[in-house]
Amino acid sequence: MSSSLFRPFALKRLALENRIVMAPMTRSKSPGGVPGENVAAYYRRRAEGGVGLIVTEGTYVPHPGAGAYPDVPHFYGDAALAGWKHVVQEVHAAGGRIFPQLWNCGLVIGPGGKLNADALGPSGLVKPGVPAEGRPNHAMTQAEIDQIVRAFGEAAASAERLGFDGLEIHGAHGYLLDQFFWQGTNQRTDAYAGGLVERTRFAVEVIREIRRNVSPDFPVCLRFSQWKLQDYAARLVQTPQELEQFLAPLVAAGVDMFHCSQRRFWEPEFEGSDLNLAGWTKKITGKPTITVGSVTLNQEFTRSFGTPDTAAVTGIDELESRLERDEFDLVAVGRSLIVNPAWPKVVRGGDIDQLRPFQRDVLAELV
């Protein structure tokens, strides 16, 4: 039994029985953008399995250019919101807590090499030096920026109204907010570009709009990363001092917690310290952090999705050690929860060797 993983945690109105988070994972099982009964049952099973907090798969905010992938759930429209209300009810009935992840993909190429015809990005670049087809170097206008900011605020208001326990903003992995953060895709010449602080301006406006649309005690989490889908080796910041510059405006805007996405949680973020990204973020901001990245698996996700290899099960000694010394506050588990809905109960019982390894074929259905 891991005592550190099963300590309670509280943040504003959020009270969790343990430190285990279900990581957001796109499943593309919501035809027409509407989460159905199978989606509700999928999340309820993880709550029944002992997960303290569920962060849903990314959900598209109300903007025609938000989506890059088919069958991803929307966070707007009567049918989709009714579906999410049912998801919340099912998770709560099982004793769990749940955040939606609010998402605008920006200029990300989807399946078949296609770009959403209404997608927008800070500078019209799908990645550094590569203009979006048909819209070379189109910089978002102020009206377009304001429209997307309002869309995040509208989605946030819906989240609280539907009974969610907080929300997460997707600001990682080369999607829209991260396209503003990343100098390689943000080549603007106005107040939304320049140094690290200037490149946070769009996210700051999104966060402030969300805070205006929810109660003061409604927790707001931001997910960010160094790596991008467009470049796994990309880095927003090179030093702790740069990380502090990046984080300070986001904290001031109203972020309550940071979800720090790494491909392998055990890797140190900067030379001279074994702290990972979540550890450094907590040290700098004093805010609670969530760590994530290949928890109880021996392969980071890009390998296990890109090859037929099986991601084998590993132990949690390193994770427990870091959590015990409060390097971070919460632990997000991804692929292992897809194949092991009762992951928390299995780990608590000391039966880690009974966990199933992750294989890509399990993604065919929601189970």
Residue, then its C-alpha position, 0 to 999 in steps of 0.5 A: m500500500s502506498s500511503s503517499l498516494f492515498r493521502p487526501f487533498a483539498l483545493k478551494r471547493l475540491a476535496l479528494e480522497n487520494r492523489i490519483v488523477m485520471a489523465p486527459m486522453t482523447r478517445s474519439k468515441s463521441p459521434g457528432g461531438v455528443p458524449g453518450e452513455n458509453v462515455a459516462a460508463y467509461y468515466r464512472r468505472r474509473a471513479e469506481g476503481g478509486v481515482g480521486l479526480i478525473v480530467t476528461e478527454g479534451t473537449y472543444v470550446p464553442h468556436p468553429g475552428a476549435g477541433a482538429y480530430p473527429d468524434v471528439p466531444h464538444f463542450y457546447g450545444d444542448a445535446a453535448l452539454a446534456g451528455w456531460k451533465h450525465v457524465v458528471q452525475e455518474v462520476h459523482a454517484a460513484g464518489g469521484r470528482i471530475f474536471p473537463q479539459l477545455w481545448n482549442c486545437g488551433l493550427v494542428i493538422g488532423p487525420g489525413g493531413k487535413l486542417n480544420a478550415d476554420a482553425l486559427g493560430p497566432s501567426g498562420l504557422v502549423k509548426p516553425g517555418v511551415p505556413a498553414e495551407g491556404r492561409p500563409n502567415h495569417a496572424m489572428t486579428q484582435a476580433e478573432i482573439d477576442q472571440i476565442v477568449r469568450a468561447f473559453g469563458e462560455a465553456a467555463a460557465s457551462a462547466e460550473r453550471l453542469g456540476f463539474d468540480g473545477l476545470e482544466i485549460h489545455g495549454a500544452h502539446g503545441y495546441l492553440l495556447d501553446q502556439f502562442f507560448w512557443q516562439g517557433t509558432n508565434q511570430r507576431t509583432d504585437a503585444y501577444a509576442g516577444g519575450l516569454v511574458e509577452r507570449t503568455r498574454f493570450a493565455v492570460e486573457v483566457i484565464r481572466e475570462i474564465r475567472r470572470n465566468v466562474s465562482p471564486d472557489f471554482p478551481v482552475c488548472l492549466r496544463f502546459s508542457q515543454w514538448k510539442l506534437q510538432d517537435y518532441a524536443a522543443r523547450l519553452v524554457q531553458t532555466p528555472q529563471e525562465l520558467e519563473q518568468f513564464l509562470a508568474p503572469l499565469v498565476a497572477a491571472g488566476v491559475d490555481m493548479f498546474h498540470c505539468s506534462q512530461r513524457r517520462f515523469w522521472e526525468p529532471e527538468f534542469e541540470g543540477s537538480d533532480l526535480n521534474l517539471a511539476g517539482w520546479t513549478k511547485k517550487i517556483t509558484g507555491k501552487p499545487t501541481i500534477t505530475v504525469g508521464s509513463v506512470t507504472l509503464n516502461q515506455e513513454f506514450t509516443r513509443s507505445f502508440g507508434t509501434p506494436d510494442t507492449a508498454a510493460v508494467t513497472g513499480i512505483d518506488e520512484l513515484e512514491s519517493r517524490l510524492e512523499r517529499d512533496e515534490f508535487d501534489l497529484v499524480a496523473v495516470g494515463r494509459s495504465l488506467i485505460v487497461n486497468p480501470a481499478w488501478p488505484k485499488v490494485v496499487r493500494g492492495g500492493d498487487i502491482d504485478q497484477l496490472r495489465p500492460f498497455q497495448r494499442d489494441v485496447l483503444a478500439e473500444l471504451v471499456 
